[in-house]
Amino acid sequence: MKSSRTNPRRVCASHPVIAWGCGLTLALRIGLGLVMGTAWLVVQRHLPEILDPSVYGQLRMPTSNVGNFFIGVWPRWDAVHHLNLAMGGYFASSPGESVFYPLYAGLTWLLALVLGGRYIEAGLLLSTITAAAVFVFLILIGDHLFGDESGKWAAISLAAYPTAVFLIAPFTEALFLALTLSAIYLAYLGRWWPAAVSAFLASLARGPGLTLSLPLAILAIRQWDSTHRPIRFQAVSVLVAVAAPLVGGVSFLAWRSIAGFPSMSETLRQYTGTTFVDPLTGIVTALRQWITILDLPTTLDTLSALLFLAVTVVMAFNPRWRKIELLAYMLVNIGFLLSRRTENATSLKSISRYVLVLFPAFLVAGDYLKQARSATRFLYLVISSSLLIVLSALYALWFFLG
């Protein structure tokens, strides 16, 4: 029996999938917000150096305990860069911030106009909306590929993942993932024009958006093989959708060059100490560093890399989970993530956050959990959610997690 369906269900305003997406997002926003706010209020007196305003750039941070409890705990690390980029643009920022793609900052700027210049709130609102979209599309794709309930458990596995706090913080992961999932879902539907729009925008949210061309091309070939319909009626829309991620990503890189910024690789080397190597060298370097240092960031990054490598191998050998378009997405993205080596920091810097966009792994987890015993599901949720709570509290206290 085929595990996928020929006609994936469409979302309507009253569909329960929307309620699930919004419910999971609100659970994260409220639950983690309370955890992080409490952690900050309890510990902040022992971290006076963190209160230096220069840490936040041009951001207007809350001054009251209430403001810090609800708002001030969210801008950390790259979130500060994204919000400052939204405020001032590329030319008012350090050249190092030109490595960030423009869509998140641009949308945050637009929302801040509506919110009266409240950039932190704008970033949080954007991440909240796009996180809900992530869960909605993940449910739809999971149910389409593996049957009812698989998508729901895929969304739950992502929401409970230990670094899921980055989905609702002012980071680009939720925006990128929502656009990526929507492009894939629309391609499954055969709606290639809107898929092209989503894919183009995804490539303006994060660099890996370029890789969307490969799974979209594979999907187009598979649809042609299964239907044998004259492709000339869809040829233009399919070609546009496949090319859209490349056009978007290359356009931004071309603009950077015209604007006078150093190349992306040179900027990464100069401002973050990151260079590019082959994936094998990348993972071996990370393992050696982990054995030598064994601190929290290297542990999170190394275990994340090993976990998602293992899931990719399982996908390749399990016929039920071996969806070629999704396997290709995993391989090209993991290959890129493992091809980085960073000096003076964890070598696979931030991969514990970057793996959130490897959505096929969560589809596999969802299908597994759907078939698992209740005790297994409960154990997964307890362990993963406990780690999420602890890591979210550490994030609020400026521990580097990704």
C-alpha positions as CSV (number, residue, x, y, z in Angstrom):
1,M,0.0,0.0,0.0
2,K,1.3,3.4,-0.9
3,S,2.1,5.6,2.1
4,S,1.5,8.9,0.3
5,R,-1.7,10.3,-1.0
6,T,-2.3,11.7,-4.5
7,N,-4.5,14.6,-3.2
8,P,-3.1,16.1,0.0
9,R,-5.8,17.9,2.0
10,R,-6.0,21.7,1.7
11,V,-6.3,24.0,4.6
12,C,-9.5,25.9,5.2
13,A,-10.2,28.5,7.9
14,S,-11.9,26.1,10.2
15,H,-9.5,23.2,9.7
16,P,-8.2,21.6,13.0
17,V,-4.7,21.7,11.7
18,I,-4.7,25.5,12.1
19,A,-5.8,25.0,15.7
20,W,-2.9,22.6,16.3
21,G,-0.4,25.0,14.7
22,C,-1.6,27.9,16.8
23,G,-1.9,25.8,19.9
24,L,1.7,24.5,19.8
25,T,3.0,28.0,19.1
26,L,1.1,29.6,22.0
27,A,2.3,26.8,24.3
28,L,5.9,27.6,23.4
29,R,5.4,31.3,23.5
30,I,3.7,31.3,26.9
31,G,5.5,28.3,28.5
32,L,9.0,29.2,27.5
33,G,8.3,32.9,28.1
34,L,7.5,32.2,31.7
35,V,10.5,30.0,32.2
36,M,12.9,32.5,30.6
37,G,11.4,35.5,32.4
38,T,11.6,33.8,35.8
39,A,15.2,32.6,35.1
40,W,16.3,36.2,34.2
41,L,14.7,37.9,37.2
42,V,16.3,35.3,39.6
43,V,19.8,35.4,38.1
44,Q,20.2,38.9,36.6
45,R,21.6,40.5,39.8
46,H,24.6,38.1,39.5
47,L,25.2,39.1,35.8
48,P,25.8,42.8,35.9
49,E,28.0,42.8,32.8
50,I,25.2,41.6,30.7
51,L,23.2,44.7,31.4
52,D,25.8,46.9,29.5
53,P,23.6,48.6,26.9
54,S,26.3,48.1,24.2
55,V,25.4,44.4,24.1
56,Y,22.1,45.3,22.5
57,G,23.4,47.8,19.9
58,Q,20.7,50.3,19.0
59,L,17.8,48.3,20.5
60,R,15.7,50.1,23.1
61,M,15.6,47.5,25.9
62,P,12.9,47.5,28.6
63,T,14.0,49.1,31.9
64,S,11.4,47.6,34.2
65,N,11.3,44.1,35.7
66,V,8.0,43.4,34.0
67,G,9.4,44.6,30.6
68,N,12.4,42.4,31.0
69,F,10.3,39.4,32.1
70,F,8.1,39.5,29.0
71,I,10.2,41.2,26.3
72,G,13.8,41.7,27.4
73,V,14.8,38.0,27.6
74,W,14.4,37.4,23.9
75,P,17.1,39.4,22.2
76,R,20.2,37.3,22.5
77,W,23.2,36.6,20.2
78,D,22.1,36.7,16.5
79,A,18.7,37.9,17.5
80,V,20.3,41.2,18.5
81,H,22.0,41.4,15.0
82,H,18.7,40.7,13.2
83,L,16.8,43.4,15.1
84,N,19.6,46.0,14.7
85,L,19.7,45.2,11.0
86,A,16.0,45.8,10.8
87,M,16.4,49.1,12.5
88,G,19.3,50.5,10.5
89,G,19.8,48.4,7.4
90,Y,23.1,47.0,6.1
91,F,25.0,50.3,5.7
92,A,24.4,51.4,9.3
93,S,25.6,48.0,10.6
94,S,28.9,46.2,10.8
95,P,30.0,44.5,7.5
96,G,29.8,41.3,9.4
97,E,26.0,41.6,9.5
98,S,25.9,41.6,5.7
99,V,26.0,37.7,5.9
100,F,22.4,37.8,7.1
101,Y,19.8,37.5,4.3
102,P,17.3,40.4,4.1
103,L,13.8,39.0,4.4
104,Y,13.6,38.6,8.2
105,A,15.0,42.1,8.8
106,G,12.7,43.6,6.1
107,L,9.5,42.1,7.5
108,T,10.5,43.0,11.0
109,W,11.0,46.6,9.9
110,L,7.5,46.6,8.3
111,L,5.9,45.2,11.4
112,A,7.8,47.7,13.6
113,L,6.2,50.6,11.5
114,V,2.8,49.3,12.4
115,L,3.8,48.8,16.1
116,G,5.2,52.3,16.5
117,G,8.9,51.4,16.3
118,R,8.8,48.5,18.7
119,Y,11.4,46.3,17.0
120,I,11.7,43.6,19.6
121,E,7.9,43.1,19.7
122,A,7.9,43.1,15.8
123,G,10.5,40.4,15.7
124,L,8.6,38.3,18.2
125,L,5.3,38.7,16.4
126,L,6.9,37.7,13.1
127,S,8.5,34.6,14.6
128,T,5.2,33.7,16.3
129,I,3.2,33.9,13.1
130,T,5.7,32.0,11.1
131,A,6.2,29.3,13.8
132,A,2.5,28.6,13.6
133,A,2.8,28.3,9.8
134,V,5.6,25.9,10.3
135,F,3.5,23.5,12.4
136,V,0.6,23.8,10.0
137,F,2.6,22.9,7.0
138,L,4.5,20.2,8.8
139,I,1.2,18.5,9.8
140,L,-0.1,18.7,6.3
141,I,3.0,17.2,4.7
142,G,3.3,14.5,7.4
143,D,-0.3,13.4,6.9
144,H,0.1,13.4,3.2
145,L,3.2,11.3,3.1
146,F,2.6,8.9,6.0
147,G,-1.1,9.0,6.9
148,D,-3.3,10.7,9.5
149,E,-1.6,11.6,12.9
150,S,1.9,11.4,11.5
151,G,1.9,15.1,10.8
152,K,0.6,16.0,14.3
153,W,3.4,14.0,15.9
154,A,5.9,15.5,13.6
155,A,4.8,19.0,14.8
156,I,4.9,17.9,18.4
157,S,8.4,16.4,18.0
158,L,9.6,19.7,16.6
159,A,7.8,21.8,19.2
160,A,9.4,19.7,22.0
161,Y,12.9,19.6,20.4
162,P,15.5,20.9,22.9
163,T,16.4,24.0,20.8
164,A,12.9,24.9,19.6
165,V,13.2,28.2,21.5
166,F,14.8,29.5,18.4
167,L,11.6,29.1,16.5
168,I,9.8,31.7,18.6
169,A,12.8,34.0,19.3
170,P,13.8,36.8,16.9
171,F,15.7,34.4,14.6
172,T,15.2,33.5,11.0
173,E,14.6,29.7,11.5
174,A,10.8,29.9,11.7
175,L,10.4,32.3,8.7
176,F,12.7,30.2,6.5
177,L,11.1,26.9,7.6
178,A,7.6,28.2,7.0
179,L,8.5,29.3,3.5
180,T,10.4,26.1,2.7
181,L,7.5,23.8,3.9
182,S,4.9,25.9,2.1
183,A,7.0,25.5,-1.2
184,I,7.3,21.8,-0.7
185,Y,3.6,21.4,0.2
186,L,2.4,23.5,-2.8
187,A,4.7,21.4,-5.1
188,Y,3.0,18.2,-3.8
189,L,-0.3,19.8,-4.7
190,G,1.1,20.6,-8.2
191,R,0.6,24.3,-7.6
192,W,3.9,25.4,-9.0
193,W,3.4,29.1,-9.3
194,P,2.7,29.8,-5.6
195,A,5.4,27.2,-4.8
196,A,7.8,29.4,-6.8
197,V,6.9,32.5,-4.7
198,S,7.5,30.6,-1.5
199,A,10.8,29.1,-2.7
200,F,12.0,32.5,-3.9
201,L,11.2,34.1,-0.5
202,A,12.9,31.2,1.3
203,S,16.1,32.0,-0.5
204,L,15.9,35.5,0.8
205,A,15.5,34.4,4.4
206,R,18.5,32.1,4.7
207,G,21.4,31.0,2.5
208,P,20.3,27.3,2.5
209,G,17.2,28.4,0.6
210,L,19.3,27.9,-2.5
211,T,19.1,24.1,-1.9
212,L,15.3,24.1,-2.4
213,S,15.9,23.8,-6.2
214,L,17.0,20.2,-5.8
215,P,13.9,18.7,-4.0
216,L,11.6,20.8,-6.2
217,A,13.2,19.4,-9.3
218,I,13.0,15.9,-8.0
219,L,9.3,16.4,-7.1
220,A,8.6,17.7,-10.6
221,I,10.3,14.6,-12.2
222,R,8.4,12.3,-9.9
223,Q,5.0,13.9,-10.7
224,W,5.8,13.6,-14.4
225,D,6.7,9.9,-14.1
226,S,3.5,9.1,-12.1
227,T,1.0,11.0,-14.2
228,H,2.6,10.9,-17.7
229,R,0.6,14.0,-18.5
230,P,1.9,16.4,-21.2
231,I,4.3,18.5,-19.2
232,R,4.2,21.4,-21.6
233,F,1.1,22.7,-19.7
234,Q,3.1,23.1,-16.5
235,A,6.6,23.4,-17.9
236,V,6.9,27.1,-17.4
237,S,5.6,27.1,-13.8
238,V,7.8,24.1,-12.9
239,L,10.9,25.7,-14.4
240,V,10.2,29.0,-12.6
241,A,9.7,27.2,-9.3
242,V,12.9,25.2,-9.6
243,A,14.9,28.3,-10.6
244,A,13.3,30.6,-8.1
245,P,15.5,29.7,-5.1
246,L,18.7,30.1,-7.2
247,V,17.5,33.5,-8.5
248,G,16.7,34.8,-5.0
249,G,19.9,33.6,-3.4
250,V,22.2,34.7,-6.2
251,S,20.4,38.0,-6.5
252,F,21.3,38.8,-2.8
253,L,24.9,37.7,-3.3
254,A,25.1,39.9,-6.4
255,W,23.7,42.9,-4.5
256,R,26.3,42.4,-1.7
257,S,29.1,42.5,-4.3
258,I,27.7,45.6,-6.0
259,A,27.2,47.3,-2.7
260,G,30.9,46.8,-1.9
261,F,30.8,44.1,0.8
262,P,33.5,41.5,0.8
263,S,32.5,38.0,-0.4
264,M,30.4,35.9,1.8
265,S,33.3,33.5,2.6
266,E,35.7,36.3,3.4
267,T,33.2,38.0,5.6
268,L,32.5,34.8,7.5
269,R,36.2,34.2,7.9
270,Q,36.9,37.7,9.1
271,Y,34.0,38.3,11.5
272,T,33.2,34.8,12.7
273,G,36.4,32.8,12.1
274,T,34.5,30.4,9.9
275,T,36.1,28.7,6.9
276,F,34.8,25.9,4.6
277,V,36.2,22.4,4.4
278,D,34.9,19.0,3.2
279,P,32.2,17.5,5.3
280,L,34.4,14.6,6.6
281,T,37.0,17.0,7.8
282,G,34.3,19.1,9.4
283,I,32.8,16.3,11.4
284,V,36.2,14.8,12.4
285,T,37.4,18.2,13.6
286,A,34.2,18.6,15.6
287,L,34.6,15.2,17.2
288,R,38.2,15.9,18.2
289,Q,37.2,19.3,19.6
290,W,34.4,17.8,21.6
291,I,36.6,15.1,23.1
292,T,39.1,17.8,24.1
293,I,36.8,20.5,25.4
294,L,33.5,18.7,26.3
295,D,31.6,21.9,27.2
296,L,27.9,22.7,26.5
297,P,28.2,24.3,23.1
298,T,30.5,21.7,21.6
299,T,28.3,18.9,23.1
300,L,25.1,20.4,21.7
301,D,26.6,20.9,18.2
302,T,28.4,17.6,18.0
303,L,25.4,15.5,19.2
304,S,23.1,17.4,16.9
305,A,25.3,16.6,13.9
306,L,25.5,12.9,14.9
307,L,21.8,12.6,15.5
308,F,20.7,14.1,12.2
309,L,23.3,12.2,10.3
310,A,21.9,9.0,11.9
311,V,18.3,10.0,10.9
312,T,19.5,10.6,7.3
313,V,21.0,7.1,7.2
314,V,17.8,5.6,8.5
315,M,15.8,7.5,5.8
316,A,18.1,6.1,3.1
317,F,17.6,2.5,4.2
318,N,14.0,2.5,5.3
319,P,11.7,2.2,2.3
320,R,8.8,3.9,4.1
321,W,10.9,7.0,4.9
322,R,13.0,7.0,1.7
323,K,11.3,9.9,0.0
324,I,13.9,11.0,-2.6
325,E,13.1,14.7,-2.6
326,L,13.3,14.8,1.2
327,L,16.5,12.7,1.4
328,A,18.1,15.0,-1.2
329,Y,17.1,18.0,1.0
330,M,18.7,16.3,4.0
331,L,21.9,15.3,2.3
332,V,22.7,18.7,0.7
333,N,21.9,20.6,3.9
334,I,23.8,18.4,6.2
335,G,26.7,18.4,3.8
336,F,26.8,22.2,3.9
337,L,26.4,22.3,7.7
338,L,29.3,19.9,8.2
339,S,31.5,21.8,5.7
340,R,32.1,24.6,8.2
341,R,35.1,24.9,10.6
342,T,35.2,27.8,13.1
343,E,38.2,29.0,15.0
344,N,38.0,30.1,18.6
345,A,34.5,28.6,19.0
346,T,32.8,25.3,18.6
347,S,33.8,24.1,15.2
348,L,30.2,23.3,14.0
349,K,29.1,26.6,15.5
350,S,25.3,26.9,15.8
351,I,24.5,23.6,14.2
352,S,22.3,22.8,17.2
353,R,20.1,25.6,16.0
354,Y,20.5,25.1,12.3
355,V,19.2,21.5,12.4
356,L,15.7,22.9,13.2
357,V,15.3,23.5,9.4
358,L,16.0,19.8,8.6
359,F,12.2,19.1,8.6
360,P,12.4,15.6,7.1
361,A,13.9,14.4,10.3
362,F,10.9,15.6,12.2
363,L,8.6,14.0,9.7
364,V,10.3,10.7,10.3
365,A,10.1,11.2,14.1
366,G,6.4,12.0,13.8
367,D,5.7,8.8,11.8
368,Y,7.7,6.8,14.4
369,L,5.9,8.3,17.3
370,K,2.5,7.7,15.7
371,Q,3.2,4.0,15.7
372,A,5.1,3.9,19.1
373,R,3.6,2.8,22.4
374,S,2.2,5.5,24.7
375,A,5.1,4.9,27.1
376,T,7.6,5.7,24.4
377,R,5.8,8.8,23.4
378,F,5.6,9.9,27.0
379,L,9.3,9.3,27.6
380,Y,10.3,11.2,24.5
381,L,8.1,14.2,25.5
382,V,9.4,14.2,29.0
383,I,13.1,14.0,28.1
384,S,13.0,16.4,25.1
385,S,10.7,19.0,26.8
386,S,12.9,18.9,30.0
387,L,15.9,19.7,27.9
388,L,14.0,22.4,26.1
389,I,13.0,24.1,29.4
390,V,16.6,24.0,30.7
391,L,18.2,25.3,27.5
392,S,15.6,28.0,27.1
393,A,16.4,29.3,30.6
394,L,20.1,29.2,29.8
395,Y,19.4,31.1,26.5
396,A,17.8,33.9,28.6
397,L,20.9,34.0,30.7
398,W,23.1,34.6,27.6
399,F,24.5,31.0,27.4
400,F,25.5,30.4,23.8
401,L,23.3,27.5,22.5
402,G,23.4,28.1,18.7
